[in-house]
Amino acid sequence: MMRHIILVITALAFNVLISPAHAGEANPAVLEHLTLRDALVLLADGNREIRAAQRMVEGLRADGISAAQRPNPTLSINTQSISLERSNSGRAWDKPVDTVIRLDQVIERGDKRELRVKAAEQAVKAGRANIADTIRQQRLALTASYYDLLLAQEKERINRQNIQLHERTLAAARLRLKAGDISASDLARLEVEAYRADNELNQAQAESEKARLSLAYVLSVEREASRIKATDAWPEPAVMPVPEFDEAIARRADVRAAQAAVDLADARRAQARALQTRDISVGVQYEHFPPESRNTVGVGVSFPLFAHYSYEGEIKRAESDYNDARENLERAAAQARTEIAQNRADLQAAAERLRRFREGLLEKAQKTANAAEFAYLQGAQGLMDLLDARRTLRAMQLDAAAAQADYAKASVAWVAAIAPSEEP
């Protein structure tokens, strides 16, 4: 079961990374019988956070096109020495007016264009890593919401069974009251318990509605939230792989995203340092000034003088951003290590708790409740003992369902914690 989940998650994550995102329309029939696999497909198609991360990468690619361009040349045409007092007859080109046509081109030095392109490429890589981490986070949110809904549905089922049990007991108790076998106060207690069971069912239905809305938001199908019904069975306990921690940390999507941010900050730091290399502007001109000097040409070179400022601020800012990215990488690695250890502890605890319920705890509670029902109907046991047995069974059923949900979420969280980043 867990191997199947790992393969499905990996394949779907890779599909999201290499294909364009689009908001898919959910088939109502799929939502009404929603499996976790179907939910993962809908997540890849419509999740807003994943689509936003993909749009950001598209913007970064556009920035790369801009970064690769060289400065455009500048063409200027200037006419001067125009007399306001006299005017010669003849063609405009022959009038004594000084006309200069000039073409200037900035020549970048210090590998500025190459550094811009490298920084743009690193930005795209960082964006891709961010997509992978966003997919990881949204997948965790999806599975948590899915199993929360499955748990809420299980609570509804347990409470409906409890109501049916109370209805049968009330019907039998009313007959026994007419026959004089029980007192009116016993019937009243049973009616109070039936009302309590109704309230508990209403609460379970409210939890189901909230779980459906939460899952619908992750899938971007809020308008169809009322149709959603989780249909998967609870995952069976399985032996989980225990990887080498350092290797697992280095492969995680969030750590790789933090490393990509460091590489980007380093590229931008090199860009800032290159600002201290002066660019040169080279110009050529043609001058027409009849009649003395009808046609002349000239060339020129200009460059900035760092007399007052040498980009110290930009360089210090880039250094600060680089150091901040390094610290974020260290923080991400430390958090990943802690998260893996915590997820492993949670998974072990959840598996042990589920084992206790599966090894007879729930079965014993059921047998005790059945015996109490039979004894009460035979008049061999009091009403309070019956109600206590029922409450114990219901609490045990709810605890078993919660234990199953805790194990399901813990197993998925463990897989996500150790899974490598899937990048194209």
C-alpha positions as CSV (number, residue, x, y, z in Angstrom):
1,M,0.0,0.0,0.0
2,M,2.6,2.5,1.0
3,R,4.8,1.6,-2.0
4,H,1.8,2.3,-4.2
5,I,1.3,5.8,-2.6
6,I,5.0,6.6,-3.1
7,L,4.8,5.7,-6.8
8,V,1.6,7.6,-7.4
9,I,2.8,10.8,-5.6
10,T,6.2,10.7,-7.5
11,A,4.6,10.3,-10.9
12,L,2.0,13.0,-10.3
13,A,4.6,15.5,-8.9
14,F,6.8,14.9,-12.0
15,N,3.8,15.4,-14.3
16,V,3.0,18.8,-12.6
17,L,6.6,19.9,-13.0
18,I,6.9,19.2,-16.7
19,S,3.4,20.2,-17.9
20,P,1.6,23.5,-18.0
21,A,-0.9,24.0,-15.2
22,H,-4.5,24.6,-15.9
23,A,-7.6,24.7,-13.8
24,G,-9.4,21.4,-14.4
25,E,-13.1,20.9,-14.0
26,A,-13.9,18.2,-11.5
27,N,-16.3,15.5,-12.7
28,P,-19.1,15.3,-10.2
29,A,-19.0,11.5,-10.3
30,V,-15.3,11.6,-9.3
31,L,-16.1,13.8,-6.4
32,E,-18.9,11.6,-5.2
33,H,-16.5,8.6,-5.1
34,L,-13.3,10.4,-4.5
35,T,-10.1,8.3,-4.0
36,L,-6.8,9.7,-2.9
37,R,-5.4,9.0,-6.3
38,D,-8.1,11.0,-8.0
39,A,-7.6,13.8,-5.4
40,L,-3.9,13.9,-6.4
41,V,-4.9,14.3,-10.0
42,L,-7.2,17.1,-9.2
43,L,-4.6,18.8,-7.1
44,A,-2.1,18.8,-10.0
45,D,-4.8,20.3,-12.3
46,G,-6.3,23.0,-10.2
47,N,-4.5,23.8,-7.0
48,R,-4.1,27.6,-6.8
49,E,-0.8,27.6,-4.9
50,I,0.8,25.3,-7.5
51,R,-0.5,27.4,-10.4
52,A,0.8,30.6,-8.8
53,A,4.3,29.0,-8.4
54,Q,4.2,28.0,-12.1
55,R,3.1,31.5,-13.2
56,M,6.1,32.9,-11.2
57,V,8.5,30.7,-13.1
58,E,7.0,31.8,-16.4
59,G,7.7,35.4,-15.3
60,L,11.2,34.5,-14.4
61,R,11.7,33.0,-17.8
62,A,10.6,36.3,-19.4
63,D,13.1,38.1,-17.2
64,G,15.8,35.8,-18.7
65,I,14.9,37.0,-22.2
66,S,15.4,40.6,-21.0
67,A,18.6,39.7,-19.2
68,A,20.2,38.3,-22.3
69,Q,19.8,41.4,-24.4
70,R,22.6,43.9,-25.1
71,P,21.9,47.7,-24.7
72,N,20.3,49.3,-27.7
73,P,22.3,51.9,-29.6
74,T,21.1,55.5,-29.4
75,L,20.7,57.7,-32.6
76,S,20.6,61.4,-32.1
77,I,20.1,64.2,-34.7
78,N,20.9,67.8,-33.6
79,T,20.7,71.0,-35.7
80,Q,22.2,74.2,-34.3
81,S,23.6,77.6,-35.5
82,I,20.2,78.5,-36.9
83,S,20.1,82.2,-37.6
84,L,17.0,84.1,-36.4
85,E,17.8,87.3,-38.3
86,R,18.6,86.2,-41.8
87,S,17.7,83.4,-44.1
88,N,19.4,82.3,-47.3
89,S,17.5,81.2,-50.2
90,G,18.1,77.8,-51.7
91,R,17.8,74.2,-50.5
92,A,17.6,73.5,-46.8
93,W,20.6,71.2,-47.1
94,D,22.7,74.1,-48.4
95,K,21.8,76.6,-45.7
96,P,24.5,77.6,-43.2
97,V,23.1,75.3,-40.4
98,D,25.1,72.9,-38.4
99,T,23.6,69.4,-38.4
100,V,25.1,66.5,-36.4
101,I,23.9,62.9,-36.8
102,R,25.4,60.7,-34.0
103,L,25.2,57.0,-33.1
104,D,26.2,55.9,-29.6
105,Q,26.6,52.4,-28.3
106,V,27.2,51.3,-24.7
107,I,29.7,48.5,-24.4
108,E,29.2,46.6,-21.2
109,R,32.4,45.4,-19.5
110,G,33.0,43.1,-16.5
111,D,30.9,40.3,-18.0
112,K,27.7,42.1,-17.0
113,R,25.5,40.4,-19.6
114,E,26.9,37.0,-18.8
115,L,26.2,37.6,-15.1
116,R,22.7,38.8,-15.8
117,V,22.0,35.6,-17.8
118,K,23.5,33.4,-15.1
119,A,21.4,35.1,-12.5
120,A,18.3,34.8,-14.6
121,E,19.0,31.1,-15.0
122,Q,19.5,30.7,-11.3
123,A,16.2,32.5,-10.7
124,V,14.4,30.0,-12.9
125,K,16.1,27.1,-11.1
126,A,15.0,28.6,-7.8
127,G,11.5,29.0,-9.1
128,R,11.4,25.4,-10.2
129,A,12.6,24.3,-6.8
130,N,9.9,26.4,-5.2
131,I,7.3,24.6,-7.4
132,A,8.6,21.2,-6.1
133,D,8.3,22.5,-2.5
134,T,4.9,23.9,-3.1
135,I,3.7,20.6,-4.5
136,R,5.1,18.8,-1.4
137,Q,3.3,21.2,0.9
138,Q,0.0,21.1,-1.0
139,R,0.2,17.3,-1.2
140,L,0.5,17.2,2.6
141,A,-2.4,19.5,3.0
142,L,-4.4,17.4,0.6
143,T,-3.8,14.1,2.3
144,A,-4.4,15.6,5.7
145,S,-7.8,17.0,4.5
146,Y,-8.7,13.8,2.8
147,Y,-8.1,11.7,5.9
148,D,-9.8,14.3,8.1
149,L,-12.9,13.8,5.8
150,L,-12.6,10.1,5.9
151,L,-12.4,10.2,9.8
152,A,-15.4,12.6,9.9
153,Q,-17.4,10.2,7.7
154,E,-16.4,7.3,10.0
155,K,-17.6,9.3,13.0
156,E,-20.9,9.9,11.2
157,R,-21.3,6.2,10.6
158,I,-20.5,5.3,14.2
159,N,-23.0,7.9,15.5
160,R,-25.7,6.7,13.1
161,Q,-25.2,3.1,14.4
162,N,-25.5,4.5,17.9
163,I,-28.8,6.2,17.1
164,Q,-30.2,3.0,15.5
165,L,-29.2,1.1,18.6
166,H,-30.9,3.6,20.9
167,E,-34.0,3.6,18.7
168,R,-34.3,-0.2,19.0
169,T,-33.8,-0.1,22.7
170,L,-36.3,2.7,23.1
171,A,-38.9,0.7,21.2
172,A,-38.3,-2.3,23.4
173,A,-38.3,-0.2,26.6
174,R,-41.7,1.3,25.8
175,L,-43.1,-2.2,25.5
176,R,-41.5,-3.2,28.7
177,L,-42.8,-0.1,30.5
178,K,-46.4,-1.1,29.5
179,A,-45.7,-4.5,30.8
180,G,-44.3,-3.1,34.0
181,D,-40.8,-4.5,33.6
182,I,-39.0,-1.1,33.8
183,S,-39.7,2.2,35.5
184,A,-40.6,5.4,33.8
185,S,-37.3,6.9,35.0
186,D,-35.4,4.2,33.1
187,L,-37.3,5.1,29.9
188,A,-36.5,8.8,30.5
189,R,-32.8,8.0,30.8
190,L,-32.9,6.1,27.5
191,E,-34.7,9.1,25.8
192,V,-32.0,11.5,27.2
193,E,-29.3,9.2,25.8
194,A,-31.1,9.1,22.4
195,Y,-31.2,12.9,22.3
196,R,-27.5,13.0,23.2
197,A,-26.8,10.6,20.3
198,D,-28.7,12.9,17.9
199,N,-26.6,15.9,19.1
200,E,-23.4,13.9,18.6
201,L,-24.5,13.0,15.0
202,N,-25.2,16.6,14.3
203,Q,-21.7,17.5,15.5
204,A,-20.2,14.7,13.4
205,Q,-22.1,16.1,10.3
206,A,-20.7,19.6,11.0
207,E,-17.2,18.1,11.1
208,S,-17.8,16.4,7.8
209,E,-18.9,19.6,6.2
210,K,-15.9,21.5,7.4
211,A,-13.6,18.7,6.2
212,R,-15.3,18.7,2.8
213,L,-14.8,22.5,2.5
214,S,-11.2,22.2,3.5
215,L,-10.5,19.5,0.9
216,A,-12.5,21.4,-1.7
217,Y,-10.3,24.5,-1.2
218,V,-7.1,22.5,-1.7
219,L,-8.6,21.0,-4.9
220,S,-10.1,24.4,-6.0
221,V,-13.6,22.9,-6.3
222,E,-15.4,24.9,-3.6
223,R,-18.7,25.1,-5.6
224,E,-18.8,21.2,-5.6
225,A,-17.8,20.8,-2.0
226,S,-21.2,19.2,-1.0
227,R,-20.6,16.4,-3.5
228,I,-17.3,15.2,-2.1
229,K,-17.2,11.8,-0.4
230,A,-13.9,10.1,0.4
231,T,-14.1,6.4,-0.5
232,D,-10.6,5.0,0.1
233,A,-10.1,2.3,2.7
234,W,-7.7,3.1,5.5
235,P,-4.1,2.3,4.6
236,E,-2.8,-0.9,6.1
237,P,0.2,-0.7,8.5
238,A,3.5,-1.3,6.7
239,V,7.2,-1.3,7.4
240,M,8.5,2.2,6.5
241,P,12.0,2.7,5.0
242,V,14.5,4.5,7.1
243,P,16.9,6.4,4.9
244,E,20.2,8.0,5.8
245,F,19.3,11.3,7.3
246,D,21.9,13.5,5.7
247,E,21.1,12.1,2.2
248,A,17.3,12.5,2.8
249,I,17.8,16.1,3.9
250,A,19.9,17.0,0.9
251,R,17.3,15.6,-1.5
252,R,14.2,17.3,0.1
253,A,12.4,19.9,-2.0
254,D,12.5,22.6,0.7
255,V,16.2,22.2,1.2
256,R,16.9,22.2,-2.5
257,A,14.8,25.3,-2.8
258,A,16.9,27.0,-0.1
259,Q,20.1,25.9,-1.9
260,A,18.8,27.3,-5.1
261,A,18.1,30.6,-3.3
262,V,21.8,30.6,-2.2
263,D,23.0,30.1,-5.7
264,L,20.7,32.9,-6.9
265,A,22.0,35.3,-4.2
266,D,25.6,34.4,-5.2
267,A,24.9,35.2,-8.8
268,R,23.3,38.5,-7.9
269,R,26.3,39.2,-5.6
270,A,28.6,38.8,-8.6
271,Q,26.3,41.1,-10.6
272,A,26.6,43.8,-7.9
273,R,30.4,43.5,-7.9
274,A,30.5,43.9,-11.7
275,L,29.0,47.3,-11.3
276,Q,32.4,48.7,-10.3
277,T,33.7,47.8,-13.8
278,R,33.1,50.9,-15.9
279,D,31.0,50.6,-19.1
280,I,32.2,52.5,-22.2
281,S,30.0,54.4,-24.6
282,V,31.4,54.6,-28.1
283,G,30.0,57.1,-30.6
284,V,30.4,58.0,-34.3
285,Q,29.0,61.1,-35.8
286,Y,28.5,62.8,-39.1
287,E,28.4,66.7,-39.3
288,H,27.1,68.8,-42.1
289,F,27.8,72.6,-41.8
290,P,27.9,74.5,-45.1
291,P,29.6,76.4,-46.5
292,E,32.8,76.3,-44.4
293,S,32.8,72.7,-43.5
294,R,30.3,70.8,-45.5
295,N,30.9,67.2,-44.4
296,T,32.9,65.9,-41.5
297,V,33.0,62.8,-39.4
298,G,34.0,62.2,-35.8
299,V,34.3,59.5,-33.1
300,G,34.0,59.7,-29.3
301,V,34.3,57.6,-26.2
302,S,32.7,58.3,-22.8
303,F,32.8,56.5,-19.5
304,P,31.6,57.3,-16.0
305,L,33.9,58.7,-13.3
306,F,33.3,57.2,-9.9
307,A,34.1,60.5,-8.2
308,H,31.4,60.3,-5.5
309,Y,29.9,56.8,-5.5
310,S,31.2,53.3,-6.5
311,Y,28.1,51.2,-5.9
312,E,29.1,50.3,-2.4
313,G,25.5,50.1,-1.3
314,E,24.5,47.6,-4.0
315,I,27.4,45.4,-3.2
316,K,26.8,45.4,0.6
317,R,23.1,44.7,0.0
318,A,24.0,41.8,-2.3
319,E,26.4,40.4,0.4
320,S,23.7,40.7,3.0
321,D,21.2,38.9,0.8
322,Y,23.7,36.1,0.2
323,N,24.4,35.7,3.9
324,D,20.7,35.7,4.6
325,A,20.2,32.9,2.0
326,R,23.0,30.9,3.6
327,E,21.4,31.2,7.0
328,N,18.0,30.2,5.5
329,L,19.6,27.1,4.0
330,E,21.1,26.1,7.4
331,R,17.7,26.8,9.0
332,A,15.9,24.7,6.3
333,A,18.3,21.8,6.8
334,A,17.9,21.9,10.6
335,Q,14.1,22.1,10.3
336,A,14.1,19.2,7.8
337,R,16.2,17.1,10.2
338,T,13.9,17.9,13.1
339,E,10.8,17.2,11.0
340,I,12.1,13.8,9.8
341,A,12.8,12.8,13.4
342,Q,9.4,14.0,14.6
343,N,7.6,12.3,11.7
344,R,9.4,9.1,12.4
345,A,8.4,9.3,16.1
346,D,4.8,10.2,15.2
347,L,4.6,7.3,12.8
348,Q,5.9,4.8,15.3
349,A,3.5,6.0,18.0
350,A,0.6,6.0,15.6
351,A,1.4,2.4,14.4
352,E,1.7,1.2,18.0
353,R,-1.6,2.8,19.0
354,L,-3.3,1.3,15.9
355,R,-1.8,-2.1,16.7
356,R,-3.4,-2.1,20.2
357,F,-6.9,-1.5,18.7
358,R,-6.4,-4.1,16.0
359,E,-5.1,-6.7,18.4
360,G,-8.4,-7.0,20.3
361,L,-9.1,-3.8,22.2
362,L,-12.0,-2.8,20.0
363,E,-13.2,-6.4,19.8
364,K,-13.3,-6.7,23.5
365,A,-15.3,-3.5,23.9
366,Q,-17.8,-4.8,21.3
367,K,-18.2,-8.1,23.2
368,T,-18.7,-6.3,26.5
369,A,-21.4,-4.1,24.9
370,N,-23.1,-7.0,23.3
371,A,-23.1,-8.9,26.7
372,A,-24.6,-5.8,28.4
373,E,-27.3,-5.5,25.8
374,F,-28.3,-9.2,26.2
375,A,-28.2,-9.0,30.0
376,Y,-30.3,-5.9,30.1
377,L,-32.9,-7.4,27.8
378,Q,-33.0,-10.4,30.1
379,G,-33.4,-8.3,33.1
380,A,-30.1,-9.4,34.6
381,Q,-28.4,-6.0,34.4
382,G,-29.4,-2.4,35.2
383,L,-29.8,0.4,32.8
384,M,-26.8,2.4,34.0
385,D,-24.5,-0.6,33.3
386,L,-25.9,-0.8,29.8
387,L,-25.4,2.9,29.1
388,D,-21.9,2.7,30.5
389,A,-21.1,-0.2,28.1
390,R,-22.5,1.6,25.2
391,R,-20.6,4.8,25.9
392,T,-17.4,2.8,26.3
393,L,-17.9,1.1,23.0
394,R,-18.7,4.3,21.2
395,A,-15.6,6.0,22.7
396,M,-13.5,3.1,21.7
397,Q,-14.8,3.1,18.2
398,L,-14.1,6.8,17.8
399,D,-10.6,6.4,19.3
400,A,-9.9,3.5,16.9
401,A,-11.0,5.6,13.9
402,A,-8.9,8.5,15.1
403,A,-5.9,6.1,15.5
404,Q,-6.4,4.9,12.0
405,A,-6.5,8.5,10.7
406,D,-3.4,9.4,12.7
407,Y,-1.5,6.5,11.2
408,A,-2.7,7.4,7.7
409,K,-1.6,11.0,8.0
410,A,1.7,10.1,9.8
411,S,2.6,7.6,7.1
412,V,2.0,10.1,4.3
413,A,3.9,12.8,6.2
414,W,6.9,10.3,6.7
415,V,6.9,9.6,2.9
416,A,6.8,13.3,2.2
417,A,9.6,14.0,4.7
418,I,12.1,11.6,3.1
419,A,11.0,11.8,-0.5
420,P,13.5,13.4,-2.9
421,S,12.6,16.5,-4.8
422,E,11.2,15.8,-8.3
423,E,12.6,18.3,-10.7
424,P,12.7,18.1,-14.6
